[in-house]
Amino acid sequence: MAVLTMPKPDRHPLPQPGVIVRDATDADMAQVHAIYTYYVANTTVSFELVAPDLNEMRARRLAALDRGLPYLVAVEDGEIKAFAYAAPFRMRAAYRFTVENSVYVGRGQTGRGLGRAVLAELVRRCTAAGFRQMVAVIGHPGNPASLALHQGLGFVHAGEFKAIGHKFGRWIDAIMLQRSLGEGASTQPDD
């Protein structure tokens, strides 16, 4: 059995003054779409093969909001620099207290603390909403920054899928990370 070596959590800087993390609006979605399209077209960070169009991105945001889940952006000088959102981990009822996060930082904006800012706020809001677990599914190899970001915010290794995705003519593994929210499993949740 292969042993996965996880990068050590780095200390992501706090974002520069002037960066605001807030709820995404419909008007933000063109910039969110541009950030996401880059990752779909050029990386294995997203397992989508074709970028969704702007209307689909708008529909995904509304679906998150309809479920009471946050969809956030980091804004600097009026430009969206990063975004993050929560989605149901799985649709079966027993998973109702678990969410999955997604975080994307604009091209050329990494290392500035923007991912940390939006993910930390996402964790805070999901905790306040009563969720008890948050998971991240990260394509591997090829995404060490996301691994370090999540570990730096308390996520721990929870498993690994081998050759779970196929993109750009190669098989891609995925690492599962998990973080308890609030009281986690130490108490029963309010249904």
SVG drawing of the C-alpha trace seen along z (x, -y; Angstrom):
<svg xmlns="http://www.w3.org/2000/svg" viewBox="-35 -50 40 52">
<polyline fill="none" stroke="black" stroke-width="0.4" points="0.0,0.0 1.4,-3.4 1.7,-6.0 0.5,-9.5 2.8,-12.2 0.8,-15.3 2.5,-18.7 3.0,-20.5 0.4,-23.1 1.8,-26.4 0.9,-29.7 -1.1,-31.4 -0.9,-35.1 -4.0,-37.1 -5.2,-39.0 -4.0,-42.5 -6.0,-45.4 -8.8,-46.3 -9.8,-42.7 -13.4,-42.1 -15.1,-38.7 -18.8,-38.9 -21.8,-37.0 -21.6,-36.6 -24.2,-38.5 -25.6,-37.8 -23.4,-40.7 -20.3,-38.9 -20.9,-35.7 -19.2,-36.8 -15.9,-37.2 -16.5,-34.0 -17.2,-32.2 -13.9,-33.5 -11.9,-32.3 -13.6,-28.8 -13.3,-28.5 -9.5,-28.8 -9.3,-25.9 -11.6,-23.7 -9.7,-24.4 -6.2,-24.2 -5.9,-22.2 -7.0,-19.0 -8.2,-21.2 -11.7,-20.8 -12.8,-17.4 -15.2,-19.1 -14.1,-18.6 -16.0,-21.5 -16.6,-24.7 -20.2,-25.5 -21.6,-28.6 -22.4,-31.7 -26.1,-30.8 -25.2,-27.4 -22.8,-29.1 -25.6,-31.5 -27.9,-28.5 -25.3,-26.7 -25.1,-29.8 -28.8,-30.0 -29.0,-26.2 -26.5,-26.8 -28.5,-29.7 -31.8,-27.8 -30.3,-25.2 -29.2,-27.9 -25.5,-27.4 -23.0,-30.2 -21.5,-31.3 -18.7,-33.8 -16.3,-36.1 -13.1,-37.9 -13.1,-41.3 -10.3,-43.8 -10.6,-47.1 -14.0,-46.0 -12.6,-42.8 -13.4,-39.2 -10.1,-37.6 -11.4,-34.3 -14.6,-32.5 -15.8,-29.7 -19.0,-27.9 -20.5,-25.0 -22.6,-22.2 -24.3,-19.1 -21.7,-16.4 -24.3,-13.8 -28.0,-14.0 -29.0,-11.1 -30.7,-12.4 -28.2,-11.0 -25.5,-13.4 -27.6,-16.5 -25.1,-17.8 -22.1,-17.5 -21.1,-19.9 -18.4,-19.9 -16.4,-23.0 -15.0,-24.4 -12.4,-27.2 -10.9,-28.9 -8.4,-31.7 -7.9,-33.8 -5.0,-33.3 -2.0,-35.2 -3.6,-35.8 -2.4,-32.7 -0.2,-33.1 -1.9,-36.3 -4.2,-34.8 -7.3,-35.1 -8.1,-31.3 -7.7,-31.3 -10.0,-34.3 -12.9,-32.9 -12.5,-29.3 -12.3,-30.6 -15.4,-32.6 -17.1,-29.6 -16.2,-27.4 -17.5,-30.1 -20.8,-30.4 -21.4,-26.7 -20.7,-26.3 -23.2,-29.0 -25.8,-27.3 -25.5,-24.1 -23.5,-21.9 -21.1,-19.5 -18.7,-18.3 -17.0,-19.8 -15.2,-17.8 -12.9,-18.7 -12.2,-16.5 -8.9,-17.5 -7.4,-16.2 -3.9,-14.8 -1.2,-15.2 -1.1,-18.7 -2.8,-20.7 -0.4,-21.0 -1.6,-24.6 -5.1,-23.4 -3.9,-20.7 -1.8,-23.1 -4.6,-25.7 -7.1,-23.1 -4.6,-21.7 -3.8,-25.2 -7.5,-25.6 -7.8,-22.3 -8.7,-19.8 -7.2,-16.3 -6.7,-13.5 -9.8,-11.3 -9.0,-9.0 -7.9,-8.7 -9.4,-7.5 -7.0,-6.1 -7.6,-6.8 -11.1,-8.3 -11.0,-10.9 -9.7,-10.9 -8.8,-14.3 -6.1,-15.4 -5.4,-11.8 -4.4,-10.6 -5.9,-9.1 -6.2,-11.4 -6.4,-10.5 -8.4,-12.4 -7.7,-13.1 -10.5,-13.5 -10.0,-15.9 -12.4,-16.5 -12.9,-19.1 -15.4,-19.1 -17.6,-22.1 -18.7,-23.4 -19.3,-20.5 -18.7,-18.0 -19.8,-14.5 -19.5,-15.2 -23.2,-16.0 -26.4,-15.3 -27.4,-17.9 -30.7,-19.8 -32.9,-18.3"/>
</svg>
